Amino acid sequence: MNIENTKAQMRKGVLEFCILSLLQHKDAYTSDIIAELKQAKIIVVEGTLYPLLTRLKNAGLLSYRWEESTSGPPRKYYSLTENGKSVLTELQNTWNDLVQAVNKTTQNPK
């Protein structure tokens, strides 16, 4: 078993949920999203994030706006749509159920 591959697949499986969760608090620029994920120990590169953001936008979960930057080209800021907020709520409920189920299976029997 390749443990690194398994760990990467686990992180990849929750990446969309993490991105939607970050954007519920504030709109964010791509590098801000990467920095927040990195701080949370979820390492992701731009080559992974850009297609994922596009997929979430095309699914109607995200929108974006352009803002002028004082240090370079305009920046694209992503935000949750109303549909994105609804999906996030469903994912939060599913996540909570999953955490409970995993905890039950990994705890020592009493």
N, CA, C and O atoms as CSV, one atom per row, in Angstrom:
chain,resi,resn,atom,element,x,y,z
A,1,MET,N,N,0.843,-1.179,0.000
A,1,MET,CA,C,0.000,0.000,0.000
A,1,MET,C,C,0.887,1.240,0.000
A,1,MET,O,O,1.843,1.336,0.770
A,2,ASN,N,N,0.557,2.182,-0.870
A,2,ASN,CA,C,1.288,3.446,-0.929
A,2,ASN,C,C,0.564,4.450,-0.035
A,2,ASN,O,O,-0.438,5.041,-0.440
A,3,ILE,N,N,1.070,4.640,1.175
A,3,ILE,CA,C,0.397,5.494,2.158
A,3,ILE,C,C,0.327,6.945,1.682
A,3,ILE,O,O,-0.660,7.631,1.947
A,4,GLU,N,N,1.354,7.418,0.988
A,4,GLU,CA,C,1.341,8.810,0.508
A,4,GLU,C,C,0.219,9.018,-0.505
A,4,GLU,O,O,-0.425,10.068,-0.510
A,5,ASN,N,N,-0.016,8.034,-1.355
A,5,ASN,CA,C,-1.100,8.121,-2.324
A,5,ASN,C,C,-2.457,8.143,-1.615
A,5,ASN,O,O,-3.344,8.911,-1.989
A,6,THR,N,N,-2.613,7.314,-0.612
A,6,THR,CA,C,-3.866,7.274,0.149
A,6,THR,C,C,-4.107,8.608,0.845
A,6,THR,O,O,-5.224,9.126,0.828
A,7,LYS,N,N,-3.066,9.164,1.455
A,7,LYS,CA,C,-3.206,10.461,2.129
A,7,LYS,C,C,-3.561,11.562,1.130
A,7,LYS,O,O,-4.382,12.429,1.429
A,8,ALA,N,N,-2.955,11.531,-0.038
A,8,ALA,CA,C,-3.245,12.539,-1.072
A,8,ALA,C,C,-4.687,12.419,-1.536
A,8,ALA,O,O,-5.354,13.431,-1.748
A,9,GLN,N,N,-5.178,11.191,-1.695
A,9,GLN,CA,C,-6.563,10.984,-2.118
A,9,GLN,C,C,-7.561,11.467,-1.060
A,9,GLN,O,O,-8.624,11.988,-1.398
A,10,MET,N,N,-7.218,11.294,0.206
A,10,MET,CA,C,-8.081,11.781,1.280
A,10,MET,C,C,-8.163,13.309,1.236
A,10,MET,O,O,-9.246,13.880,1.365
A,11,ARG,N,N,-7.021,13.963,1.055
A,11,ARG,CA,C,-7.008,15.438,0.978
A,11,ARG,C,C,-7.773,15.917,-0.250
A,11,ARG,O,O,-8.540,16.877,-0.177
A,12,LYS,N,N,-7.563,15.248,-1.370
A,12,LYS,CA,C,-8.234,15.642,-2.610
A,12,LYS,C,C,-9.749,15.506,-2.467
A,12,LYS,O,O,-10.501,16.312,-3.014
A,13,GLY,N,N,-10.187,14.507,-1.747
A,13,GLY,CA,C,-11.607,14.267,-1.575
A,13,GLY,C,C,-12.335,15.361,-0.818
A,13,GLY,O,O,-13.545,15.519,-0.981
A,14,VAL,N,N,-11.630,16.115,0.001
A,14,VAL,CA,C,-12.281,17.176,0.788
A,14,VAL,C,C,-11.920,18.575,0.298
A,14,VAL,O,O,-12.327,19.566,0.904
A,15,LEU,N,N,-11.173,18.665,-0.778
A,15,LEU,CA,C,-10.692,19.958,-1.254
A,15,LEU,C,C,-11.832,20.905,-1.641
A,15,LEU,O,O,-11.805,22.076,-1.262
A,16,GLU,N,N,-12.815,20.430,-2.374
A,16,GLU,CA,C,-13.946,21.285,-2.757
A,16,GLU,C,C,-14.666,21.806,-1.521
A,16,GLU,O,O,-15.012,22.985,-1.444
A,17,PHE,N,N,-14.886,20.928,-0.563
A,17,PHE,CA,C,-15.542,21.311,0.682
A,17,PHE,C,C,-14.732,22.394,1.401
A,17,PHE,O,O,-15.301,23.367,1.896
A,18,CYS,N,N,-13.425,22.229,1.459
A,18,CYS,CA,C,-12.569,23.210,2.127
A,18,CYS,C,C,-12.619,24.564,1.416
A,18,CYS,O,O,-12.678,25.603,2.073
A,19,ILE,N,N,-12.595,24.562,0.107
A,19,ILE,CA,C,-12.643,25.816,-0.656
A,19,ILE,C,C,-13.961,26.539,-0.420
A,19,ILE,O,O,-13.976,27.743,-0.163
A,20,LEU,N,N,-15.061,25.809,-0.505
A,20,LEU,CA,C,-16.365,26.426,-0.253
A,20,LEU,C,C,-16.433,26.959,1.170
A,20,LEU,O,O,-16.995,28.029,1.402
A,21,SER,N,N,-15.874,26.235,2.115
A,21,SER,CA,C,-15.871,26.674,3.513
A,21,SER,C,C,-15.076,27.960,3.695
A,21,SER,O,O,-15.505,28.861,4.415
A,22,LEU,N,N,-13.923,28.046,3.049
A,22,LEU,CA,C,-13.117,29.269,3.141
A,22,LEU,C,C,-13.866,30.464,2.565
A,22,LEU,O,O,-13.805,31.566,3.111
A,23,LEU,N,N,-14.563,30.245,1.477
A,23,LEU,CA,C,-15.247,31.354,0.800
A,23,LEU,C,C,-16.542,31.775,1.482
A,23,LEU,O,O,-17.124,32.798,1.122
A,24,GLN,N,N,-17.001,30.998,2.462
A,24,GLN,CA,C,-18.202,31.419,3.182
A,24,GLN,C,C,-17.906,32.620,4.073
A,24,GLN,O,O,-18.820,33.364,4.428
A,25,HIS,N,N,-16.652,32.817,4.435
A,25,HIS,CA,C,-16.275,33.894,5.343
A,25,HIS,C,C,-15.955,35.194,4.623
A,25,HIS,O,O,-16.246,36.282,5.120
A,26,LYS,N,N,-15.346,35.065,3.435
A,26,LYS,CA,C,-14.981,36.266,2.674
A,26,LYS,C,C,-14.607,35.868,1.255
A,26,LYS,O,O,-14.210,34.733,0.991
A,27,ASP,N,N,-14.744,36.832,0.346
A,27,ASP,CA,C,-14.300,36.614,-1.026
A,27,ASP,C,C,-12.780,36.474,-0.998
A,27,ASP,O,O,-12.110,37.032,-0.129
A,28,ALA,N,N,-12.247,35.725,-1.957
A,28,ALA,CA,C,-10.803,35.492,-1.927
A,28,ALA,C,C,-10.214,35.391,-3.320
A,28,ALA,O,O,-10.854,34.930,-4.266
A,29,TYR,N,N,-8.979,35.837,-3.410
A,29,TYR,CA,C,-8.130,35.742,-4.584
A,29,TYR,C,C,-7.459,34.368,-4.538
A,29,TYR,O,O,-7.258,33.816,-3.457
A,30,THR,N,N,-7.121,33.827,-5.673
A,30,THR,CA,C,-6.566,32.472,-5.737
A,30,THR,C,C,-5.380,32.267,-4.804
A,30,THR,O,O,-5.311,31.253,-4.109
A,31,SER,N,N,-4.455,33.203,-4.779
A,31,SER,CA,C,-3.282,33.022,-3.912
A,31,SER,C,C,-3.671,33.066,-2.438
A,31,SER,O,O,-3.011,32.443,-1.606
A,32,ASP,N,N,-4.742,33.800,-2.104
A,32,ASP,CA,C,-5.239,33.809,-0.721
A,32,ASP,C,C,-5.797,32.433,-0.352
A,32,ASP,O,O,-5.581,31.942,0.756
A,33,ILE,N,N,-6.507,31.826,-1.284
A,33,ILE,CA,C,-7.067,30.486,-1.050
A,33,ILE,C,C,-5.937,29.490,-0.838
A,33,ILE,O,O,-5.987,28.676,0.084
A,34,ILE,N,N,-4.926,29.553,-1.685
A,34,ILE,CA,C,-3.779,28.649,-1.553
A,34,ILE,C,C,-3.098,28.845,-0.209
A,34,ILE,O,O,-2.743,27.869,0.452
A,35,ALA,N,N,-2.909,30.100,0.207
A,35,ALA,CA,C,-2.251,30.388,1.487
A,35,ALA,C,C,-3.056,29.839,2.665
A,35,ALA,O,O,-2.489,29.284,3.606
A,36,GLU,N,N,-4.377,29.998,2.607
A,36,GLU,CA,C,-5.222,29.492,3.699
A,36,GLU,C,C,-5.187,27.968,3.758
A,36,GLU,O,O,-5.117,27.385,4.839
A,37,LEU,N,N,-5.236,27.330,2.596
A,37,LEU,CA,C,-5.160,25.875,2.560
A,37,LEU,C,C,-3.800,25.397,3.067
A,37,LEU,O,O,-3.717,24.415,3.805
A,38,LYS,N,N,-2.748,26.089,2.672
A,38,LYS,CA,C,-1.396,25.726,3.109
A,38,LYS,C,C,-1.272,25.862,4.626
A,38,LYS,O,O,-0.668,25.015,5.284
A,39,GLN,N,N,-1.843,26.926,5.172
A,39,GLN,CA,C,-1.814,27.136,6.616
A,39,GLN,C,C,-2.536,25.999,7.343
A,39,GLN,O,O,-2.162,25.626,8.455
A,40,ALA,N,N,-3.564,25.459,6.707
A,40,ALA,CA,C,-4.319,24.339,7.270
A,40,ALA,C,C,-3.662,22.990,6.963
A,40,ALA,O,O,-4.216,21.937,7.277
A,41,LYS,N,N,-2.484,23.033,6.353
A,41,LYS,CA,C,-1.721,21.826,5.993
A,41,LYS,C,C,-2.352,21.035,4.856
A,41,LYS,O,O,-2.143,19.828,4.733
A,42,ILE,N,N,-3.128,21.732,4.025
A,42,ILE,CA,C,-3.663,21.127,2.803
A,42,ILE,C,C,-2.905,21.797,1.663
A,42,ILE,O,O,-3.233,22.908,1.247
A,43,ILE,N,N,-1.905,21.115,1.174
A,43,ILE,CA,C,-1.030,21.679,0.154
A,43,ILE,C,C,-1.667,21.490,-1.214
A,43,ILE,O,O,-1.996,20.372,-1.609
A,44,VAL,N,N,-1.835,22.591,-1.930
A,44,VAL,CA,C,-2.403,22.553,-3.266
A,44,VAL,C,C,-1.664,23.584,-4.119
A,44,VAL,O,O,-1.263,24.637,-3.621
A,45,VAL,N,N,-1.489,23.283,-5.380
A,45,VAL,CA,C,-0.792,24.197,-6.284
A,45,VAL,C,C,-1.807,24.847,-7.218
A,45,VAL,O,O,-2.932,24.369,-7.362
A,46,GLU,N,N,-1.392,25.943,-7.849
A,46,GLU,CA,C,-2.290,26.674,-8.742
A,46,GLU,C,C,-2.819,25.789,-9.857
A,46,GLU,O,O,-3.975,25.919,-10.258
A,47,GLY,N,N,-1.989,24.896,-10.358
A,47,GLY,CA,C,-2.398,24.010,-11.443
A,47,GLY,C,C,-3.531,23.077,-11.057
A,47,GLY,O,O,-4.247,22.580,-11.927
A,48,THR,N,N,-3.703,22.836,-9.779
A,48,THR,CA,C,-4.815,22.041,-9.276
A,48,THR,C,C,-6.011,22.932,-8.958
A,48,THR,O,O,-7.159,22.576,-9.224
A,49,LEU,N,N,-5.719,24.095,-8.385
A,49,LEU,CA,C,-6.786,24.962,-7.900
A,49,LEU,C,C,-7.576,25.642,-9.013
A,49,LEU,O,O,-8.803,25.700,-8.947
A,50,TYR,N,N,-6.895,26.159,-10.033
A,50,TYR,CA,C,-7.612,26.879,-11.094
A,50,TYR,C,C,-8.690,26.030,-11.782
A,50,TYR,O,O,-9.816,26.505,-11.936
A,51,PRO,N,N,-8.390,24.799,-12.198
A,51,PRO,CA,C,-9.456,23.986,-12.817
A,51,PRO,C,C,-10.601,23.686,-11.841
A,51,PRO,O,O,-11.763,23.623,-12.242
A,52,LEU,N,N,-10.268,23.505,-10.570
A,52,LEU,CA,C,-11.302,23.234,-9.570
A,52,LEU,C,C,-12.204,24.456,-9.388
A,52,LEU,O,O,-13.425,24.316,-9.315
A,53,LEU,N,N,-11.614,25.650,-9.314
A,53,LEU,CA,C,-12.410,26.874,-9.192
A,53,LEU,C,C,-13.304,27.063,-10.422
A,53,LEU,O,O,-14.458,27.475,-10.298
A,54,THR,N,N,-12.773,26.764,-11.591
A,54,THR,CA,C,-13.564,26.870,-12.819
A,54,THR,C,C,-14.727,25.891,-12.795
A,54,THR,O,O,-15.844,26.241,-13.176
A,55,ARG,N,N,-14.473,24.672,-12.352
A,55,ARG,CA,C,-15.527,23.657,-12.265
A,55,ARG,C,C,-16.619,24.091,-11.275
A,55,ARG,O,O,-17.807,23.930,-11.554
A,56,LEU,N,N,-16.219,24.639,-10.125
A,56,LEU,CA,C,-17.190,25.109,-9.134
A,56,LEU,C,C,-17.987,26.301,-9.667
A,56,LEU,O,O,-19.181,26.425,-9.391
A,57,LYS,N,N,-17.328,27.175,-10.427
A,57,LYS,CA,C,-18.014,28.317,-11.041
A,57,LYS,C,C,-19.017,27.825,-12.083
A,57,LYS,O,O,-20.161,28.279,-12.108
A,58,ASN,N,N,-18.592,26.903,-12.937
A,58,ASN,CA,C,-19.472,26.369,-13.981
A,58,ASN,C,C,-20.663,25.614,-13.392
A,58,ASN,O,O,-21.717,25.524,-14.021
A,59,ALA,N,N,-20.494,25.074,-12.190
A,59,ALA,CA,C,-21.579,24.371,-11.516
A,59,ALA,C,C,-22.522,25.341,-10.803
A,59,ALA,O,O,-23.525,24.928,-10.220
A,60,GLY,N,N,-22.196,26.621,-10.853
A,60,GLY,CA,C,-23.047,27.630,-10.236
A,60,GLY,C,C,-22.831,27.812,-8.742
A,60,GLY,O,O,-23.648,28.440,-8.068
A,61,LEU,N,N,-21.725,27.261,-8.215
A,61,LEU,CA,C,-21.451,27.359,-6.780
A,61,LEU,C,C,-20.631,28.596,-6.434
A,61,LEU,O,O,-20.684,29.092,-5.308
A,62,LEU,N,N,-19.872,29.091,-7.413
A,62,LEU,CA,C,-19.029,30.277,-7.208
A,62,LEU,C,C,-19.311,31.306,-8.281
A,62,LEU,O,O,-19.767,30.985,-9.378
A,63,SER,N,N,-19.029,32.546,-7.938
A,63,SER,CA,C,-18.993,33.621,-8.922
A,63,SER,C,C,-17.671,34.351,-8.696
A,63,SER,O,O,-16.964,34.084,-7.724
A,64,TYR,N,N,-17.350,35.257,-9.585
A,64,TYR,CA,C,-16.126,36.026,-9.384
A,64,TYR,C,C,-16.308,37.447,-9.885
A,64,TYR,O,O,-17.219,37.753,-10.654
A,65,ARG,N,N,-15.411,38.299,-9.424
A,65,ARG,CA,C,-15.368,39.685,-9.875
A,65,ARG,C,C,-13.906,40.065,-10.030
A,65,ARG,O,O,-13.032,39.515,-9.360
A,66,TRP,N,N,-13.655,41.004,-10.914
A,66,TRP,CA,C,-12.299,41.492,-11.133
A,66,TRP,C,C,-12.082,42.743,-10.294
A,66,TRP,O,O,-12.961,43.601,-10.216
A,67,GLU,N,N,-10.916,42.848,-9.669
A,67,GLU,CA,C,-10.543,44.048,-8.921
A,67,GLU,C,C,-9.171,44.493,-9.378
A,67,GLU,O,O,-8.270,43.680,-9.583
A,68,GLU,N,N,-9.029,45.786,-9.534
A,68,GLU,CA,C,-7.723,46.345,-9.882
A,68,GLU,C,C,-6.749,46.083,-8.741
A,68,GLU,O,O,-7.131,46.065,-7.571
A,69,SER,N,N,-5.504,45.882,-9.095
A,69,SER,CA,C,-4.461,45.632,-8.110
A,69,SER,C,C,-3.439,46.758,-8.168
A,69,SER,O,O,-3.124,47.270,-9.242
A,70,THR,N,N,-2.929,47.134,-7.011
A,70,THR,CA,C,-1.886,48.172,-6.971
A,70,THR,C,C,-0.532,47.602,-7.358
A,70,THR,O,O,0.404,48.355,-7.628
A,71,SER,N,N,-0.419,46.291,-7.387
A,71,SER,CA,C,0.881,45.678,-7.677
A,71,SER,C,C,0.814,44.673,-8.817
A,71,SER,O,O,1.349,43.570,-8.704
A,72,GLY,N,N,0.162,45.044,-9.910
A,72,GLY,CA,C,0.118,44.131,-11.044
A,72,GLY,C,C,-1.222,44.153,-11.740
A,72,GLY,O,O,-1.981,45.115,-11.627
A,73,PRO,N,N,-1.505,43.084,-12.462
A,73,PRO,CA,C,-2.758,43.015,-13.231
A,73,PRO,C,C,-3.968,42.878,-12.301
A,73,PRO,O,O,-3.820,42.589,-11.114
A,74,PRO,N,N,-5.162,43.090,-12.853
A,74,PRO,CA,C,-6.380,42.907,-12.038
A,74,PRO,C,C,-6.445,41.483,-11.479
A,74,PRO,O,O,-5.914,40.536,-12.060
A,75,ARG,N,N,-7.108,41.373,-10.343
A,75,ARG,CA,C,-7.234,40.075,-9.678
A,75,ARG,C,C,-8.682,39.597,-9.708
A,75,ARG,O,O,-9.624,40.384,-9.613
A,76,LYS,N,N,-8.825,38.287,-9.844
A,76,LYS,CA,C,-10.144,37.654,-9.846
A,76,LYS,C,C,-10.440,37.183,-8.420
A,76,LYS,O,O,-9.727,36.340,-7.875
A,77,TYR,N,N,-11.499,37.736,-7.824
A,77,TYR,CA,C,-11.923,37.347,-6.478
A,77,TYR,C,C,-13.157,36.462,-6.571
A,77,TYR,O,O,-14.142,36.809,-7.223
A,78,TYR,N,N,-13.088,35.318,-5.909
A,78,TYR,CA,C,-14.173,34.345,-5.924
A,78,TYR,C,C,-15.067,34.515,-4.704
A,78,TYR,O,O,-14.605,34.887,-3.625
A,79,SER,N,N,-16.356,34.237,-4.891
A,79,SER,CA,C,-17.312,34.275,-3.786
A,79,SER,C,C,-18.347,33.173,-3.988
A,79,SER,O,O,-18.546,32.679,-5.098
A,80,LEU,N,N,-19.001,32.802,-2.890
A,80,LEU,CA,C,-20.056,31.793,-2.952
A,80,LEU,C,C,-21.332,32.393,-3.520
A,80,LEU,O,O,-21.684,33.530,-3.207
A,81,THR,N,N,-22.013,31.637,-4.342
A,81,THR,CA,C,-23.350,32.014,-4.800
A,81,THR,C,C,-24.349,31.488,-3.771
A,81,THR,O,O,-23.972,30.786,-2.833
A,82,GLU,N,N,-25.609,31.828,-3.949
A,82,GLU,CA,C,-26.642,31.278,-3.061
A,82,GLU,C,C,-26.682,29.756,-3.180
A,82,GLU,O,O,-26.836,29.052,-2.181
A,83,ASN,N,N,-26.545,29.255,-4.403
A,83,ASN,CA,C,-26.505,27.805,-4.596
A,83,ASN,C,C,-25.278,27.214,-3.899
A,83,ASN,O,O,-25.358,26.138,-3.305
A,84,GLY,N,N,-24.157,27.906,-3.969
A,84,GLY,CA,C,-22.942,27.456,-3.291
A,84,GLY,C,C,-23.133,27.369,-1.784
A,84,GLY,O,O,-22.628,26.451,-1.138
A,85,LYS,N,N,-23.864,28.329,-1.230
A,85,LYS,CA,C,-24.138,28.315,0.211
A,85,LYS,C,C,-25.000,27.115,0.581
A,85,LYS,O,O,-24.777,26.482,1.613
A,86,SER,N,N,-25.983,26.799,-0.258
A,86,SER,CA,C,-26.843,25.630,-0.005
A,86,SER,C,C,-26.048,24.339,-0.083
A,86,SER,O,O,-26.194,23.458,0.765
A,87,VAL,N,N,-25.204,24.230,-1.105
A,87,VAL,CA,C,-24.378,23.023,-1.255
A,87,VAL,C,C,-23.417,22.908,-0.074
A,87,VAL,O,O,-23.198,21.812,0.440
A,88,LEU,N,N,-22.848,24.019,0.355
A,88,LEU,CA,C,-21.934,23.995,1.498
A,88,LEU,C,C,-22.648,23.482,2.743
A,88,LEU,O,O,-22.080,22.688,3.492
A,89,THR,N,N,-23.866,23.913,2.972
A,89,THR,CA,C,-24.633,23.433,4.131
A,89,THR,C,C,-24.824,21.925,4.057
A,89,THR,O,O,-24.673,21.228,5.061
A,90,GLU,N,N,-25.157,21.420,2.874
A,90,GLU,CA,C,-25.311,19.970,2.696
A,90,GLU,C,C,-23.989,19.248,2.947
A,90,GLU,O,O,-23.961,18.202,3.595
A,91,LEU,N,N,-22.892,19.810,2.432
A,91,LEU,CA,C,-21.582,19.190,2.633
A,91,LEU,C,C,-21.172,19.215,4.102
A,91,LEU,O,O,-20.554,18.269,4.589
A,92,GLN,N,N,-21.509,20.288,4.807
A,92,GLN,CA,C,-21.191,20.358,6.239
A,92,GLN,C,C,-21.930,19.269,7.001
A,92,GLN,O,O,-21.358,18.625,7.880
A,93,ASN,N,N,-23.201,19.060,6.666
A,93,ASN,CA,C,-23.974,17.999,7.319
A,93,ASN,C,C,-23.392,16.626,7.001
A,93,ASN,O,O,-23.262,15.778,7.884
A,94,THR,N,N,-23.045,16.416,5.738
A,94,THR,CA,C,-22.451,15.140,5.333
A,94,THR,C,C,-21.114,14.924,6.029
A,94,THR,O,O,-20.817,13.820,6.485
A,95,TRP,N,N,-20.311,15.977,6.109
A,95,TRP,CA,C,-19.010,15.889,6.774
A,95,TRP,C,C,-19.195,15.503,8.240
A,95,TRP,O,O,-18.495,14.623,8.741
A,96,ASN,N,N,-20.130,16.153,8.929
A,96,ASN,CA,C,-20.367,15.845,10.343
A,96,ASN,C,C,-20.791,14.393,10.522
A,96,ASN,O,O,-20.330,13.721,11.445
A,97,ASP,N,N,-21.662,13.906,9.648
A,97,ASP,CA,C,-22.080,12.499,9.702
A,97,ASP,C,C,-20.897,11.571,9.460
A,97,ASP,O,O,-20.745,10.553,10.136
A,98,LEU,N,N,-20.066,11.929,8.496
A,98,LEU,CA,C,-18.903,11.105,8.169
A,98,LEU,C,C,-17.907,11.066,9.319
A,98,LEU,O,O,-17.376,10.004,9.642
A,99,VAL,N,N,-17.652,12.205,9.935
A,99,VAL,CA,C,-16.730,12.257,11.077
A,99,VAL,C,C,-17.249,11.367,12.207
A,99,VAL,O,O,-16.478,10.625,12.816
A,100,GLN,N,N,-18.534,11.437,12.483
A,100,GLN,CA,C,-19.111,10.590,13.529
A,100,GLN,C,C,-18.951,9.114,13.184
A,100,GLN,O,O,-18.598,8.308,14.045
A,101,ALA,N,N,-19.211,8.758,11.931
A,101,ALA,CA,C,-19.100,7.361,11.507
A,101,ALA,C,C,-17.649,6.878,11.616
A,101,ALA,O,O,-17.392,5.778,12.105
A,102,VAL,N,N,-16.715,7.698,11.163
A,102,VAL,CA,C,-15.295,7.311,11.242
A,102,VAL,C,C,-14.868,7.182,12.694
A,102,VAL,O,O,-14.167,6.238,13.058
A,103,ASN,N,N,-15.292,8.132,13.526
A,103,ASN,CA,C,-14.931,8.050,14.945
A,103,ASN,C,C,-15.471,6.774,15.577
A,103,ASN,O,O,-14.791,6.160,16.399
A,104,LYS,N,N,-16.680,6.366,15.208
A,104,LYS,CA,C,-17.242,5.138,15.765
A,104,LYS,C,C,-16.437,3.912,15.347
A,104,LYS,O,O,-16.269,2.977,16.130
A,105,THR,N,N,-15.943,3.917,14.118
A,105,THR,CA,C,-15.209,2.742,13.636
A,105,THR,C,C,-13.760,2.727,14.086
A,105,THR,O,O,-13.115,1.679,14.050
A,106,THR,N,N,-13.239,3.863,14.508
A,106,THR,CA,C,-11.818,3.900,14.891
A,106,THR,C,C,-11.600,3.919,16.399
A,106,THR,O,O,-10.466,3.803,16.862
A,107,GLN,N,N,-12.662,4.063,17.159
A,107,GLN,CA,C,-12.524,4.052,18.624
A,107,GLN,C,C,-12.400,2.626,19.120
A,107,GLN,O,O,-12.899,1.683,18.506
A,108,ASN,N,N,-11.726,2.495,20.241
A,108,ASN,CA,C,-11.615,1.161,20.852
A,108,ASN,C,C,-12.987,0.730,21.354
A,108,ASN,O,O,-13.716,1.535,21.935
A,109,PRO,N,N,-13.344,-0.537,21.135
A,109,PRO,CA,C,-14.640,-1.011,21.650
A,109,PRO,C,C,-14.646,-0.975,23.175
A,109,PRO,O,O,-13.629,-1.202,23.830
A,110,LYS,N,N,-15.819,-0.684,23.711
A,110,LYS,CA,C,-15.921,-0.592,25.179
A,110,LYS,C,C,-16.535,-1.831,25.756
A,110,LYS,O,O,-16.699,-1.930,26.972
